[in-house]
Amino acid sequence: MTDDWASPTIDELAVFANASVPAVGRRVRKATVRHNAERWTFEVERNPTGIYEGSDKRRRGERLHDSATVLAIFESGSFHIVTDLGLRPGARSEWSNPTWPGELFDIEYFDES
């Protein structure tokens, strides 16, 4: 992210995602999703990364990358992932923003104790 860009607050991101602000100790830091024979990991303040797990033997194990930066992951009935796409000038992504990828697994929470 560029230094001249002010990241939205967690409250602003929740409104953008139509999600609830998480309670203390329930902010998701990192989660993984399977989508179209790919396994993607989304981690706050990082770019999404993935791996191809489909039946195409030539692509199996291929590393995948997205240039967006994950700003927040909300657990609000379903999961909502917010990136900087459309919020930070020049941000690009293959994912919509916010995105609702379905069921996430390997969920890790921020340590807010």
BALOBA-1460 file (C-alpha; in Angstrom, 3 decimals):
// residues 113
<rec num="1" residu="m" x="0.000" y="0.000" z="0.000"/>
<rec num="2" residu="t" x="1.139" y="3.514" z="-0.629"/>
<rec num="3" residu="d" x="1.964" y="5.776" z="2.301"/>
<rec num="4" residu="d" x="-0.472" y="8.482" z="1.164"/>
<rec num="5" residu="w" x="-3.507" y="6.193" z="1.304"/>
<rec num="6" residu="a" x="-5.486" y="6.103" z="4.551"/>
<rec num="7" residu="s" x="-6.874" y="2.634" z="5.186"/>
<rec num="8" residu="p" x="-10.539" y="2.593" z="6.255"/>
<rec num="9" residu="t" x="-11.373" y="1.744" z="9.869"/>
<rec num="10" residu="i" x="-12.814" y="-1.656" z="10.799"/>
<rec num="11" residu="d" x="-16.200" y="0.039" z="11.236"/>
<rec num="12" residu="e" x="-16.048" y="1.507" z="7.714"/>
<rec num="13" residu="l" x="-14.990" y="-1.837" z="6.249"/>
<rec num="14" residu="a" x="-17.890" y="-3.595" z="8.004"/>
<rec num="15" residu="v" x="-20.362" y="-1.124" z="6.475"/>
<rec num="16" residu="f" x="-18.752" y="-1.614" z="3.046"/>
<rec num="17" residu="a" x="-19.085" y="-5.414" z="3.396"/>
<rec num="18" residu="n" x="-22.589" y="-5.246" z="4.882"/>
<rec num="19" residu="a" x="-21.234" y="-7.199" z="7.849"/>
<rec num="20" residu="s" x="-21.160" y="-6.807" z="11.604"/>
<rec num="21" residu="v" x="-18.099" y="-5.524" z="13.419"/>
<rec num="22" residu="p" x="-16.639" y="-8.562" z="15.204"/>
<rec num="23" residu="a" x="-16.463" y="-8.796" z="18.962"/>
<rec num="24" residu="v" x="-13.055" y="-8.622" z="20.613"/>
<rec num="25" residu="g" x="-11.313" y="-11.951" z="20.102"/>
<rec num="26" residu="r" x="-13.444" y="-12.810" z="17.036"/>
<rec num="27" residu="r" x="-11.567" y="-10.803" z="14.385"/>
<rec num="28" residu="v" x="-10.457" y="-13.240" z="11.671"/>
<rec num="29" residu="r" x="-6.780" y="-12.858" z="10.768"/>
<rec num="30" residu="k" x="-6.423" y="-15.654" z="8.225"/>
<rec num="31" residu="a" x="-8.641" y="-18.204" z="6.470"/>
<rec num="32" residu="t" x="-8.559" y="-20.596" z="3.525"/>
<rec num="33" residu="v" x="-11.214" y="-21.313" z="0.887"/>
<rec num="34" residu="r" x="-11.548" y="-23.806" z="-1.967"/>
<rec num="35" residu="h" x="-12.785" y="-22.244" z="-5.207"/>
<rec num="36" residu="n" x="-12.788" y="-23.713" z="-8.755"/>
<rec num="37" residu="a" x="-10.184" y="-26.429" z="-8.010"/>
<rec num="38" residu="e" x="-8.005" y="-23.869" z="-6.262"/>
<rec num="39" residu="r" x="-7.193" y="-23.435" z="-2.588"/>
<rec num="40" residu="w" x="-6.758" y="-19.781" z="-1.610"/>
<rec num="41" residu="t" x="-5.470" y="-18.310" z="1.643"/>
<rec num="42" residu="f" x="-6.591" y="-14.826" z="2.655"/>
<rec num="43" residu="e" x="-4.646" y="-13.081" z="5.419"/>
<rec num="44" residu="v" x="-5.214" y="-9.538" z="6.657"/>
<rec num="45" residu="e" x="-2.556" y="-7.095" z="5.390"/>
<rec num="46" residu="r" x="-1.264" y="-9.630" z="2.844"/>
<rec num="47" residu="n" x="-1.950" y="-10.571" z="-0.763"/>
<rec num="48" residu="p" x="-4.107" y="-13.664" z="-1.338"/>
<rec num="49" residu="t" x="-2.121" y="-16.732" z="-2.368"/>
<rec num="50" residu="g" x="-3.295" y="-20.055" z="-3.682"/>
<rec num="51" residu="i" x="-2.463" y="-23.382" z="-5.205"/>
<rec num="52" residu="y" x="-4.144" y="-25.257" z="-8.043"/>
<rec num="53" residu="e" x="-5.498" y="-28.645" z="-6.902"/>
<rec num="54" residu="g" x="-7.567" y="-29.646" z="-9.946"/>
<rec num="55" residu="s" x="-7.367" y="-32.546" z="-12.366"/>
<rec num="56" residu="d" x="-5.113" y="-30.818" z="-14.938"/>
<rec num="57" residu="k" x="-1.837" y="-32.611" z="-14.200"/>
<rec num="58" residu="r" x="0.225" y="-29.892" z="-15.902"/>
<rec num="59" residu="r" x="-1.180" y="-27.243" z="-13.523"/>
<rec num="60" residu="r" x="-1.446" y="-29.306" z="-10.330"/>
<rec num="61" residu="g" x="0.596" y="-27.630" z="-7.611"/>
<rec num="62" residu="e" x="0.804" y="-24.335" z="-9.526"/>
<rec num="63" residu="r" x="1.234" y="-21.373" z="-7.162"/>
<rec num="64" residu="l" x="-1.378" y="-18.639" z="-7.524"/>
<rec num="65" residu="h" x="-1.125" y="-14.982" z="-6.494"/>
<rec num="66" residu="d" x="-3.447" y="-11.988" z="-6.406"/>
<rec num="67" residu="s" x="-2.229" y="-8.402" z="-6.128"/>
<rec num="68" residu="a" x="-4.996" y="-7.083" z="-3.846"/>
<rec num="69" residu="t" x="-4.302" y="-6.569" z="-0.157"/>
<rec num="70" residu="v" x="-6.758" y="-8.133" z="2.297"/>
<rec num="71" residu="l" x="-8.075" y="-5.444" z="4.665"/>
<rec num="72" residu="a" x="-10.527" y="-7.488" z="6.746"/>
<rec num="73" residu="i" x="-12.287" y="-10.850" z="6.989"/>
<rec num="74" residu="f" x="-15.718" y="-10.732" z="8.603"/>
<rec num="75" residu="e" x="-17.561" y="-13.718" z="10.052"/>
<rec num="76" residu="s" x="-21.134" y="-12.454" z="9.861"/>
<rec num="77" residu="g" x="-23.437" y="-15.398" z="9.126"/>
<rec num="78" residu="s" x="-21.349" y="-16.072" z="6.032"/>
<rec num="79" residu="f" x="-17.817" y="-14.843" z="5.502"/>
<rec num="80" residu="h" x="-17.054" y="-11.501" z="3.864"/>
<rec num="81" residu="i" x="-13.533" y="-10.714" z="2.659"/>
<rec num="82" residu="v" x="-12.673" y="-7.081" z="1.972"/>
<rec num="83" residu="t" x="-9.613" y="-6.108" z="-0.069"/>
<rec num="84" residu="d" x="-8.303" y="-2.746" z="-1.214"/>
<rec num="85" residu="l" x="-9.806" y="-3.176" z="-4.712"/>
<rec num="86" residu="g" x="-11.788" y="-0.034" z="-5.485"/>
<rec num="87" residu="l" x="-10.753" y="1.518" z="-2.169"/>
<rec num="88" residu="r" x="-7.080" y="2.233" z="-2.904"/>
<rec num="89" residu="p" x="-6.135" y="3.873" z="-6.202"/>
<rec num="90" residu="g" x="-4.435" y="1.385" z="-8.530"/>
<rec num="91" residu="a" x="-5.444" y="-1.746" z="-6.607"/>
<rec num="92" residu="r" x="-6.148" y="-4.785" z="-8.812"/>
<rec num="93" residu="s" x="-7.663" y="-8.197" z="-8.140"/>
<rec num="94" residu="e" x="-9.294" y="-11.196" z="-9.779"/>
<rec num="95" residu="w" x="-11.723" y="-11.318" z="-6.832"/>
<rec num="96" residu="s" x="-14.753" y="-9.063" z="-6.420"/>
<rec num="97" residu="n" x="-14.738" y="-6.711" z="-3.449"/>
<rec num="98" residu="p" x="-16.126" y="-7.546" z="-1.060"/>
<rec num="99" residu="t" x="-16.189" y="-11.215" z="-1.878"/>
<rec num="100" residu="w" x="-18.284" y="-13.935" z="-0.257"/>
<rec num="101" residu="p" x="-16.307" y="-17.107" z="-0.971"/>
<rec num="102" residu="g" x="-18.561" y="-19.546" z="0.845"/>
<rec num="103" residu="e" x="-17.225" y="-21.893" z="3.476"/>
<rec num="104" residu="l" x="-13.822" y="-21.063" z="4.885"/>
<rec num="105" residu="f" x="-11.600" y="-23.442" z="6.817"/>
<rec num="106" residu="d" x="-8.314" y="-23.235" z="8.737"/>
<rec num="107" residu="i" x="-9.629" y="-20.048" z="10.340"/>
<rec num="108" residu="e" x="-7.225" y="-18.148" z="12.604"/>
<rec num="109" residu="y" x="-8.222" y="-15.226" z="14.812"/>
<rec num="110" residu="f" x="-6.208" y="-12.213" z="15.970"/>
<rec num="111" residu="d" x="-4.860" y="-12.572" z="19.491"/>
<rec num="112" residu="e" x="-6.594" y="-9.620" z="21.144"/>
<rec num="113" residu="s" x="-6.152" y="-10.632" z="24.749"/>
